[in-house]
Amino acid sequence: MAAGALEGKVALVTGGSRGIGRAIAQRLGRDGAIVAVAYAREESAAGEVVADIAENGGRAFALRAELGRHGDARRLWAAFDARIGEYTGEPVVDIIVNNAGIGRSAALAELTEEDFDEVFAVNVRAPFFIVREGLGRLRDGGRIINISSGAARLAMPEIIAYGATKGALDTFTLNLAKELGPRGITANSVAPGIVDTDVNAGWLRDDPAAQAHAASLAALGRVGRPEDIADIVAFLASDDARWVTGRVIDATGGAGL
C-alpha cells in the first residue's frame, strides 16, 4: 500500500486505547486517516495513542465511550460529532472499526445470566447500533471492519459465550455487506487468534510454557502481535481491498489447520 493511502479519510476505532485497538489506531493514523480513538475508561492510555499518532505526523483525538448500556452508540456519535468538525467541517466518517470487546472465561455451567448479558451487550449490541447510528455519517465507499475471533469457528466450551458473540458479529458483517454494497461500502470481519496483549499478559507473557503452547497452535509457529492484526485492518480500510466484502479474514496464523 502506498504511503498516505488513507489521506483524507476519517476513522473511528473503538477500544482504541490498548492492545489490538491501539495498534489499529496507530497504523491508520500513519496511513493518513484522522483517527477517533474511542476508549471506555483509560483516558491516559488513549491520550498516549493520540500523542503517538501526532508525533508521527498524523491527526487524532480521543473519545470517552463506555459501551454495554442502552444509548451507548448515540452517546459515542454525539461525542464524535462534537470533535470531528474541527478537522472536516462536517460529521462524516469513512472507516468504522468495531474493536472493543470483553471476554467471559466461563463454561456453560458457570456462566451467569448477568455475564451473558454483558458480553453480548458489549460485543454484539454495541457494534450493531454503532453502525446503525453511524450510517448517516458513513460516506459512500466506506469501510466497516469488525474484530471477530478464531473462537467463532473453533469449539472452545470454556469461553462459550464469547465465541457466540463473535459468531453473531460475523453474521452481522455478512448482512451489512449485502445491504450496504450498493453504496460501495464494504464490511468484513478480522478474526485473530491468541495475541500478545496486556489482556493476555497474566497467563501468557510470564509463563514460557504457556507461550510455547500458544505458539504451537499456529501453523506459523508463534504468538500473534497486535501489529499483525492492525496491518490486515489497514489493508481492508484501503482502496486495495475495494473488491473484498462479506468475508471473515482469518488472522490466527493458521490455528486449527
N, C-alpha and C positions, 0 to 999 in steps of 0.2 A: 504494500500500500504506500502511496506517495505521502510525503510529509505534508501535514496540514490537510489531510483527507477529509476532516470534519469541520474545516473552517466555515464559519457562518452558521453552524448547527448549534442547537440548544439541547442539552441532555439533562434528564433527571435520573439520578441514581439513588434508590432507597437503600438504607443500610450502608451508606457510603463512608462511614467513619472508620471502619476497621475491616480487616480480613479481605475477602474477595471483593466486597463493595469498594473498599479503599483503593485496591489495585485497579478496579474498573474505572473509578472516577479519575484517578491519576492518568491512566492510559488515554481515556477520551479527552482529557484536558491537553495532554501532549499532542494529540492529533488535531487540536484546534477548536474543539467544541467548548462552548460556555457550559459549565457543569454546575447544576444544583445538587449539592451534597446533602441528602436528607439523612437525618440521624434521629435516634429515639431519646437518648439520654447523655451521650458522651460529647458534650459541647466542645471540650478542649481537643478531643481527637478529631472531630470534624474540622475544627479550626486549623489543625495541623495539615489536613488534606488540602484545604483551600490554600494555605500558605505554600505548600509544596507545588501545587499547580501554578500559582502565581510566580514562584521562583523559576519555574521552567518556561515562563513566557505565556502562560495560559490565563484564563479567566474563570473564576468560580465563586460561589457563595454557599453558605451553609443554611439549612432549613431544619428547624425542630419539627419532627413528625413522628409522634408516638402512635404506632399502629395497633390495631386489635380492638378498637372501640368504634361503635357506630358514629358516623360522621368524620372518621379519620381522613378519608380521601378528600372531603370538602375542605377540611382544615389545612391539609397539605397544599392543595392547589391555591387556596386563599393566600397562604404564606408565599408560595411561588409567585403568584401574580403581583404581590407587593414588592418583589425584588427584581423580577426579570425585566421590567420596564426600564430599569437603569441601563440595560445592555441592548435591548431590542426595540424599545418604544411601544411594544405591544405584548400581550401574554400569549406567547407561542412556544411550542416545544417540537423537536424533531425526533428525539430518541428517548424512550421510556424504558428504563432498566429496573424491573421489579426484582431486586436482590434481597431485600430484608426478609428475614425468616427466623423462626425459632424451632428448636428440636425438643422432643419429649422422649427421653430414653426409658420407655416403659413398655412392657409386653401387654398383651390383651388383658390378662387377668389383673394387672396392677394399674392400668390407666384409668384415671378418674374422669368423670364427665366434665369437670372444670378444666382439666388439662386438655382434653379432647377439643372442647370449645375454643380454648385459647389458641392452640396450634392451628386450627382451621381458620380462626379469625385473622391471624397474622399472615399465614402462608397462602390462604386462598381468597378469603373475602376482601382483604385489603388490596391485593393486586387487581381483583375484579373491578372494584369500584374506583381505584386509581385510574385504570384505563377508561372506564365509563365516563368518569368526571373529566378526564383529560382529552377526550375525543374532540371537543370543540376547539382545543388549543393545538392539537396534533396536526401538523401540516401534511398535505399530500406528499407521498413519497417517504413518509416517516418510518420509524422502526420501533417495534415493541419487542423487547428481549426479556424473557422470564428465566430466572435462575432456578432450575429444577434440581434434580439429584439422581445419581445412579440408583438410589433406593427406590425409585419409581418402577424400575424394571427387574430388580433383584429381590428375592424374598429375604426380608430381614425382620422377623417377628419381634425382635427386641425394640424396634423403632416403628412399629406397625402404623401408628397414626401419622407420623412424619412422612413415611413413604406414601401413604394415601393422599396426603396434601399435595405431594409433588406429582402424583398421577393425575390429580384433579387439575393442577396447573398446566400440565401438558395437554389435557383435553381442552382447556380454556384457550391455550395457544393455537391449537388446531382450528378451532372455531373462529378465532379472531382473524386468522389468515384468510379464511374463506370470506368472512363478512367485509373485511377492510381491503381486500385485494383490488377491488375496482378503483380505490383511491391511490393505488401504488404503494400502500403501506404493507410492509412485511411483518410477520410475527413468528418468532422462533423461540425455542427453549434451549438452554445450555445446561447439561446435566453433569456436574462434577462428581468425582468420587471422593476419596479421602484427600483433603488438602491441609497443608500445614498452616493453620491459622491460630490465633490466640484462643479461639473457641475449643480447639482440639489440643491445646498445649498441655493441659493437665494430664492427659493419658498418653500423649504421643511424643512430645519433644524430649521429655526427661526419662524416657523408657526406651533404650536401644532395642529391646526385644519387640516392643510394640511397633517401633519404626520399621524394623526388619519385616515383621509380619505384614504391615500395611503395604510396604513396597512390593512384597511378594504377590500381592493380589492383582497388581497391574502388570499387563504384558510388557510395558516399558520399564518395569523394574525399579520404580522409585515412587515416593510420595509426591502428590501434586503440590504445586506452588500457586499462590494467588495470581501471579503473573500469567501462568498457563491459561487460566480462565479468562483473565482480562483481555488477552490477545485475541481469543476467539470472539469475545463480545465486540471488540473493536472491528474485527472483520465483518461481523453481522451488521454493525452500525454503519459501515461504509457503503459506498456505491458499488464496490466489488461484489457485494452479496445481494445485489438488487433482484436476482433471479432465484433466491433461496427463501422459501416461506413455508410455514406449517410444519417445520421439522424440529425434531429433538436432536441436538448435536451432542453426541456422547463425548464427554470431556473427563473420562475416568482413567485415561491412559491404558485403556484396554482391560479393565477389570471384568472378571467373569467370562472371559472368552474361552 
